């Protein structure tokens, strides 16, 4: 019910919105680029930190599947 109310509220807000008298600051693009690059670097760092756990997890998962086929 909460999701439906959120969607209805969003549709209403979009339908009654007027044009904004605003502009994007020249630094906004570089800020968005920094956020994107920071997110990518943080994601790669997290993958690097947990790489051995992920590798072990998938190795065990596929090994069990192969062992069951041979029995």
Wavefront OBJ file of the C-alpha trace (Angstrom):
o trace
v 0.000 0.000 0.000
v 2.884 2.321 0.827
v 4.425 1.742 -2.607
v 1.185 2.577 -4.396
v 0.850 5.777 -2.371
v 4.441 6.726 -3.235
v 3.823 6.162 -6.947
v 0.601 8.208 -6.888
v 2.388 11.008 -5.019
v 5.248 10.978 -7.547
v 2.869 11.100 -10.517
v 0.965 13.975 -8.912
v 4.164 15.908 -8.167
v 5.394 15.485 -11.747
v 2.074 16.502 -13.276
v 1.767 19.768 -11.320
v 5.432 20.796 -11.517
v 6.217 24.058 -13.235
v 9.352 25.106 -15.066
v 12.214 25.898 -12.741
v 14.166 29.085 -13.213
v 17.527 27.497 -12.515
v 20.769 26.466 -14.160
v 23.432 23.857 -13.645
v 26.590 25.296 -12.211
v 29.686 24.496 -14.311
v 31.087 22.537 -11.360
v 28.011 20.267 -11.247
v 29.248 18.093 -14.100
v 32.629 17.514 -12.493
v 30.927 16.771 -9.172
v 28.701 14.142 -10.830
v 31.777 12.680 -12.523
v 33.566 12.489 -9.149
v 30.579 10.676 -7.633
v 30.507 8.191 -10.517
v 34.249 7.536 -10.429
v 34.279 7.305 -6.629
v 31.469 4.759 -6.739
v 33.305 2.680 -9.341
v 36.583 2.785 -7.399
v 34.799 1.857 -4.158
v 33.065 -1.032 -5.928
v 36.324 -2.361 -7.340
v 37.977 -1.979 -3.935
v 35.152 -3.943 -2.270
v 35.463 -6.695 -4.881
v 39.233 -6.772 -4.318
v 38.765 -7.071 -0.551
v 36.329 -9.972 -0.868
v 37.850 -11.596 -3.966
v 39.109 -14.692 -2.147
v 35.755 -15.227 -0.452
v 33.900 -14.817 -3.729
v 36.304 -17.146 -5.538
v 35.991 -19.780 -2.827
v 32.192 -19.440 -2.772
v 31.831 -20.028 -6.519
v 34.500 -22.725 -6.550
v 32.669 -24.704 -3.866
v 29.300 -24.114 -5.488
v 30.378 -25.496 -8.868
v 32.489 -28.263 -7.338
v 29.472 -29.639 -5.494
v 27.486 -29.677 -8.720
v 30.220 -31.643 -10.527
v 30.619 -34.118 -7.625
v 26.892 -34.871 -7.638
v 26.981 -35.649 -11.367
v 29.718 -38.306 -10.888
v 27.873 -40.200 -8.165
l 1 2 3 4 5 6 7 8 9 10 11 12 13 14 15 16 17 18 19 20 21 22 23 24 25 26 27 28 29 30 31 32 33 34 35 36 37 38 39 40 41 42 43 44 45 46 47 48 49 50 51 52 53 54 55 56 57 58 59 60 61 62 63 64 65 66 67 68 69 70 71
